[in-house]
Amino acid sequence: MIKRKIEELFFKVLMILATIIVTGSFFLIVGTIFSKGIPYMNLDMITKIPGGGFYIGKEGGVLNAIIGSLYIACGATVLGLIISIPVAIYINMYIDGEKFKSNLIRLAFDVLFGIPSIVYGAFGFLIMVYFGIRASLLGGIIAVTLLVIPILVRTLDEVIRTVPGELRDAALSLGATRWEAAKVILRQIRPGIFTAILLSFGRGIGDVASVLFTAGFSDNIPTSLHEPAATLPLAIFFQLGSPVEEVQGRAYASALILTIVVLIITVLAELLIKKFSKHKI
Amino acid sequence: MILQRIRFLKDKFISKLMLVFTLASVSLVFVIGIGLYYRSIPVLNKLSWFDLLTKSDWKPMKGLFGFYPFIMGTLWVTAIAIIIALPLSILTSLYLVEYAHAKIKRILIPFVNLLSGIPPVIYGVWGVLFIVPLIQEHIAPHFIEFSTGYSVLAGGIVLAIMIFPLIVSIITEVLTTIPQELKDASLSIGATKWETIKKVIIRKATPGIIAATVLAISRAFGETIAVLMVCGNNAVVPHSVFDTGYPLPALIANNYGEMMSIPLYDSALMFAALLLFIIILLFNIISRVILARLERNLTK
């Protein structure tokens, strides 16, 4: 009897320890990034481009990377939405009855979701070579769009599935076409669309393996789609290896900026999901 | 009447358009595979699959491309990550589902989700700043004479933390679907909570745990930047956890700059990407099929 009680206690302690390690690692990571990044944070960091070359120059900040990241993440999310909203509607409104078909499509997107960003980067690079595009903002946007499409489709699909079927049936029975019914559904899931946008934006702004081959790198803010662009993750990755302390500092500060941005996005998405599930009919 | 016509035409047109979009994005799975294969043909013509996978000479200048060290590097890092992450994640999920108060759960689960939102490059920076020195100064000296800290162990630890959220979220979901009656039955005949977990819950959750593990392995396989930053990147087969390693994705990412100037080099790197793609595709399909079956059994 005592042995059983001890075993129970032992594993309970083990479970609590494991939980502390898993959730604690979040604080450890964020704590390290903050304590390293804050000393190098200043206004120049977010308002100036690097002076004298990103690898050796001691002056300036990472504005080029911030703007580049925003361009790529926004561009990819917009393009991704244009493609994934129709797909999510199609799966749920048009071939809803054909379970085999819709499940196969869902499986495809699950698989696409699991494909690592380096493969999307390599594939994006192939597309660029094929069409003769050089490493540029456009290339980066193409690669990241491929990366975020599965995220968008899966999130939208999940959201649309929470809408009760009666809503669609009611619209259809009033004589609406499937597309008109879909518009009703789209209005219903507006917060869900916003969640999908946030998730895709967060992934797009933070990913580096996909833009490594495709976006190039530049100290300047890109003014057209065909110019190479820096992104925050790339700036972190490249500048961390510099022997110059100030440049390394720029990497730490960039890491801090990226972490803050991504945390805000994730928290917002999390709150939205919660709110959304509360209003579920 | 005409208005009616227009509405139907519009519906038909949009449905066709959606079908095109859907087919185009679904076919991405095949297009990526075919594209990568097409680009790897030059190196496959020169060397056989078997040679590419089992030889360990990596001398691009001489046209020798042996992927064995990189495959071993990937396997070491992935294995270490799974060995660390799986028990911790299972214990955490069990605690969250079976023991934790609703209040504690509501506080803890968001942190697990936040962990999954952190970009890979941040994990890499953290690995360089925290894990690498930790191994160099505090862990390695107990076992070997000298280590820079850049090792497959560092890669494994960083990866383990990256896959925590994935495993925890799947297993907690699987655990919550286990019927309360089963647990009650076990508890009512006098089993302790842990005995119920050990004999009933774990057994019921095994397929879900396997699916989560397979999915986590495929995630660990493809992770690039974080492992690239902490593994040391030496094209030698690792023999201990403190050795440096050079996983496949890191190889692709690291050599992009020079690959166009050496013949067959870009083809070899595309072959590496193809290899990753095939393995991850298979693992993903396996785990998704298991999970889909679980879901179906549940709704029955």
Chai-1 contact restraints between the chains, C-beta under 6 A:
chainA,res_idxA,chainB,res_idxB,connection_type,confidence,min_distance_angstrom,max_distance_angstrom,comment,restraint_id
A,R4,B,T192,contact,1.0,0.0,6.0,A-B,restraint_1
A,E8,B,T192,contact,1.0,0.0,6.0,A-B,restraint_2
A,E8,B,W194,contact,1.0,0.0,6.0,A-B,restraint_3
A,F11,B,W194,contact,1.0,0.0,6.0,A-B,restraint_4
A,L14,B,L91,contact,1.0,0.0,6.0,A-B,restraint_5
A,M15,B,L91,contact,1.0,0.0,6.0,A-B,restraint_6
A,M15,B,L94,contact,1.0,0.0,6.0,A-B,restraint_7
A,M15,B,Y95,contact,1.0,0.0,6.0,A-B,restraint_8
A,A18,B,L88,contact,1.0,0.0,6.0,A-B,restraint_9
A,A18,B,L91,contact,1.0,0.0,6.0,A-B,restraint_10
A,A18,B,T92,contact,1.0,0.0,6.0,A-B,restraint_11
A,T19,B,T92,contact,1.0,0.0,6.0,A-B,restraint_12
A,T19,B,Y95,contact,1.0,0.0,6.0,A-B,restraint_13
A,I21,B,L88,contact,1.0,0.0,6.0,A-B,restraint_14
A,V22,B,L88,contact,1.0,0.0,6.0,A-B,restraint_15
A,V22,B,T92,contact,1.0,0.0,6.0,A-B,restraint_16
A,V22,B,F164,contact,1.0,0.0,6.0,A-B,restraint_17
A,T23,B,L108,contact,1.0,0.0,6.0,A-B,restraint_18
A,T23,B,F111,contact,1.0,0.0,6.0,A-B,restraint_19
A,S25,B,I161,contact,1.0,0.0,6.0,A-B,restraint_20
A,F26,B,F111,contact,1.0,0.0,6.0,A-B,restraint_21
A,F26,B,L114,contact,1.0,0.0,6.0,A-B,restraint_22
A,F26,B,L115,contact,1.0,0.0,6.0,A-B,restraint_23
A,I29,B,W126,contact,1.0,0.0,6.0,A-B,restraint_24
A,T32,B,W126,contact,1.0,0.0,6.0,A-B,restraint_25
A,T32,B,L129,contact,1.0,0.0,6.0,A-B,restraint_26
A,T32,B,F130,contact,1.0,0.0,6.0,A-B,restraint_27
A,K36,B,L129,contact,1.0,0.0,6.0,A-B,restraint_28
A,I83,B,F21,contact,1.0,0.0,6.0,A-B,restraint_29
A,P86,B,M18,contact,1.0,0.0,6.0,A-B,restraint_30
A,P86,B,F21,contact,1.0,0.0,6.0,A-B,restraint_31
A,V87,B,F21,contact,1.0,0.0,6.0,A-B,restraint_32
A,V87,B,T22,contact,1.0,0.0,6.0,A-B,restraint_33
A,V87,B,S25,contact,1.0,0.0,6.0,A-B,restraint_34
A,Y90,B,M18,contact,1.0,0.0,6.0,A-B,restraint_35
A,Y90,B,T22,contact,1.0,0.0,6.0,A-B,restraint_36
A,Y94,B,S15,contact,1.0,0.0,6.0,A-B,restraint_37
A,I105,B,V26,contact,1.0,0.0,6.0,A-B,restraint_38
A,L107,B,R288,contact,1.0,0.0,6.0,A-B,restraint_39
A,A108,B,V26,contact,1.0,0.0,6.0,A-B,restraint_40
A,A108,B,V29,contact,1.0,0.0,6.0,A-B,restraint_41
A,D110,B,R288,contact,1.0,0.0,6.0,A-B,restraint_42
A,V111,B,N284,contact,1.0,0.0,6.0,A-B,restraint_43
A,G114,B,S218,contact,1.0,0.0,6.0,A-B,restraint_44
A,G114,B,N284,contact,1.0,0.0,6.0,A-B,restraint_45
A,P116,B,G222,contact,1.0,0.0,6.0,A-B,restraint_46
A,I118,B,T224,contact,1.0,0.0,6.0,A-B,restraint_47
A,I118,B,P249,contact,1.0,0.0,6.0,A-B,restraint_48
A,I118,B,I252,contact,1.0,0.0,6.0,A-B,restraint_49
A,V119,B,A273,contact,1.0,0.0,6.0,A-B,restraint_50
A,V119,B,L276,contact,1.0,0.0,6.0,A-B,restraint_51
A,V119,B,F277,contact,1.0,0.0,6.0,A-B,restraint_52
A,A122,B,A273,contact,1.0,0.0,6.0,A-B,restraint_53
A,F123,B,I32,contact,1.0,0.0,6.0,A-B,restraint_54
A,F123,B,G35,contact,1.0,0.0,6.0,A-B,restraint_55
A,L126,B,G35,contact,1.0,0.0,6.0,A-B,restraint_56
A,I149,B,S25,contact,1.0,0.0,6.0,A-B,restraint_57
A,T177,B,R7,contact,1.0,0.0,6.0,A-B,restraint_58
A,T177,B,D11,contact,1.0,0.0,6.0,A-B,restraint_59
A,R178,B,D11,contact,1.0,0.0,6.0,A-B,restraint_60
A,W179,B,D11,contact,1.0,0.0,6.0,A-B,restraint_61
A,W179,B,I14,contact,1.0,0.0,6.0,A-B,restraint_62
A,G202,B,G117,contact,1.0,0.0,6.0,A-B,restraint_63
A,G206,B,P119,contact,1.0,0.0,6.0,A-B,restraint_64
A,V208,B,V121,contact,1.0,0.0,6.0,A-B,restraint_65
A,V208,B,I225,contact,1.0,0.0,6.0,A-B,restraint_66
A,A209,B,T224,contact,1.0,0.0,6.0,A-B,restraint_67
A,A209,B,I225,contact,1.0,0.0,6.0,A-B,restraint_68
A,A209,B,A253,contact,1.0,0.0,6.0,A-B,restraint_69
A,L212,B,A253,contact,1.0,0.0,6.0,A-B,restraint_70
A,F213,B,Y256,contact,1.0,0.0,6.0,A-B,restraint_71
A,P233,B,V121,contact,1.0,0.0,6.0,A-B,restraint_72
A,I236,B,V121,contact,1.0,0.0,6.0,A-B,restraint_73
A,F237,B,V121,contact,1.0,0.0,6.0,A-B,restraint_74
A,A255,B,I122,contact,1.0,0.0,6.0,A-B,restraint_75
A,A255,B,V125,contact,1.0,0.0,6.0,A-B,restraint_76
A,T259,B,I122,contact,1.0,0.0,6.0,A-B,restraint_77
A,V262,B,G117,contact,1.0,0.0,6.0,A-B,restraint_78
A,V262,B,P119,contact,1.0,0.0,6.0,A-B,restraint_79
A,T266,B,L114,contact,1.0,0.0,6.0,A-B,restraint_80
A,T266,B,G117,contact,1.0,0.0,6.0,A-B,restraint_81
A,E270,B,P110,contact,1.0,0.0,6.0,A-B,restraint_82
A,E270,B,N113,contact,1.0,0.0,6.0,A-B,restraint_83
